[in-house]
Amino acid sequence: MVAGREEARIELPNGTRIAGDGCFAEAELALYGSQRNLIRDRLLAEKGLGLQNEARAKLLADPRAIEATREWSECMRARGYDYATPADAGNETAELEMRDRIPVAVADVDCKAEVDLVRRLSTILAAYQQELLDRNPGLIEARLRIREEMLERARAILEGA
């Protein structure tokens, strides 16, 4: 209970909870215009994140991406570093002193350029993202509509302040 009122709580399928009381909830409601819009936006965001994760999983399993990453790894090995992926290099050097990370970072950037890793992986990922967006028409547009309406409400609130 807040100030004698029962709090409205909504739990989304992913476990996210939306509280219906308090100043943050009031501000959100003012921007969204309704709880329905708030919930719809959160569900659309969840759907978008799921699609993003699906595209990334497809990228990681794609033979072209695996080959490009293997080429990067071989390039790094030729420079004296044994990492299977750029993420491994970043994770394994994160705790090192800056002076020890710099040579690895330089080799990483050089190898990415040498094997054209960023362009190759970005092209593959973009194709998977587009495929998923094509199978989910209107997702981005629906979220943009909600956000544009929020922006209009925010302007109206600020003009009235």
JORA-V957546 format. One record per residue. RES is the residue in one small letter. PHI is phi as a letter, one per 30 degrees, with the letter a starting at -180 (* if undefined). OMEGA is omega in whole degrees, 0 to 359 (999 if undefined). D_LAST is the distance of its C-alpha to the last C-alpha in whole Angstrom. Layout:
# JORA-V957546
{{RES & PHI & OMEGA & D_LAST} {RES & PHI & OMEGA & D_LAST}}
This chain:
# JORA-V957546
{{m & * & 176 & 29} {v & b & 179 & 26} {a & h & 177 & 25} {g & i & 179 & 28} {r & c & 177 & 27} {e & d & 180 & 29} {e & d & 173 & 27} {a & c & 179 & 28} {r & b & 180 & 29} {i & b & 177 & 30} {e & c & 179 & 33} {l & d & 181 & 33} {p & e & 181 & 37} {n & d & 179 & 36} {g & j & 178 & 35} {t & d & 179 & 32} {r & c & 177 & 30} {i & c & 179 & 27} {a & d & 183 & 25} {g & c & 181 & 24} {d & b & 180 & 22} {g & j & 185 & 20} {c & d & 178 & 16} {f & d & 179 & 18} {a & d & 178 & 19} {e & d & 179 & 16} {a & d & 178 & 14} {e & d & 180 & 17} {l & d & 178 & 17} {a & d & 181 & 13} {l & d & 182 & 14} {y & d & 180 & 18} {g & j & 178 & 17} {s & a & 175 & 21} {q & d & 179 & 23} {r & e & 179 & 26} {n & d & 179 & 24} {l & d & 180 & 23} {i & d & 180 & 27} {r & d & 179 & 28} {d & d & 180 & 26} {r & d & 179 & 28} {l & d & 177 & 31} {l & d & 178 & 31} {a & d & 178 & 30} {e & d & 178 & 33} {k & d & 179 & 35} {g & d & 178 & 34} {l & d & 177 & 35} {g & d & 178 & 38} {l & d & 178 & 39} {q & d & 178 & 39} {n & d & 178 & 41} {e & d & 179 & 43} {a & d & 180 & 43} {r & d & 179 & 44} {a & d & 178 & 47} {k & d & 178 & 48} {l & e & 183 & 48} {l & d & 180 & 50} {a & c & 184 & 53} {d & d & 181 & 53} {p & e & 179 & 57} {r & d & 179 & 55} {a & d & 178 & 53} {i & d & 179 & 55} {e & d & 180 & 58} {a & d & 180 & 55} {t & d & 177 & 54} {r & d & 178 & 58} {e & d & 177 & 58} {w & d & 181 & 56} {s & d & 177 & 57} {e & d & 178 & 61} {c & d & 179 & 59} {m & d & 180 & 58} {r & d & 179 & 61} {a & d & 179 & 63} {r & c & 175 & 61} {g & j & 181 & 61} {y & b & 184 & 59} {d & c & 178 & 59} {y & b & 179 & 56} {a & d & 183 & 56} {t & b & 174 & 52} {p & e & 178 & 49} {a & d & 177 & 47} {d & d & 179 & 50} {a & d & 179 & 51} {g & d & 181 & 47} {n & d & 185 & 47} {e & d & 179 & 51} {t & c & 185 & 50} {a & e & 183 & 46} {e & d & 182 & 48} {l & d & 172 & 50} {e & d & 182 & 50} {m & e & 182 & 48} {r & d & 179 & 51} {d & d & 179 & 53} {r & d & 186 & 50} {i & e & 179 & 50} {p & d & 178 & 54} {v & d & 180 & 53} {a & d & 179 & 49} {v & d & 178 & 51} {a & d & 179 & 54} {d & e & 181 & 51} {v & d & 179 & 50} {d & d & 181 & 53} {c & d & 176 & 54} {k & d & 179 & 51} {a & d & 183 & 52} {e & d & 182 & 56} {v & c & 179 & 55} {d & h & 187 & 52} {l & d & 185 & 51} {v & d & 180 & 47} {r & d & 182 & 48} {r & d & 181 & 50} {l & d & 179 & 48} {s & d & 179 & 45} {t & d & 179 & 47} {i & d & 181 & 48} {l & d & 180 & 45} {a & e & 179 & 43} {a & d & 178 & 46} {y & d & 178 & 45} {q & d & 180 & 42} {q & d & 177 & 42} {e & e & 181 & 45} {l & d & 176 & 42} {l & d & 178 & 40} {d & d & 179 & 42} {r & d & 180 & 43} {n & b & 185 & 39} {p & d & 175 & 38} {g & i & 183 & 35} {l & d & 182 & 33} {i & d & 181 & 31} {e & d & 180 & 30} {a & d & 180 & 29} {r & d & 178 & 27} {l & d & 179 & 26} {r & e & 179 & 25} {i & d & 182 & 23} {r & d & 178 & 21} {e & d & 177 & 20} {e & d & 177 & 19} {m & d & 180 & 16} {l & d & 177 & 15} {e & d & 179 & 14} {r & d & 180 & 12} {a & d & 178 & 11} {r & d & 180 & 10} {a & d & 179 & 9} {i & d & 181 & 6} {l & d & 179 & 5} {e & d & 180 & 6} {g & d & 183 & 4} {a & d & 999 & 0}}
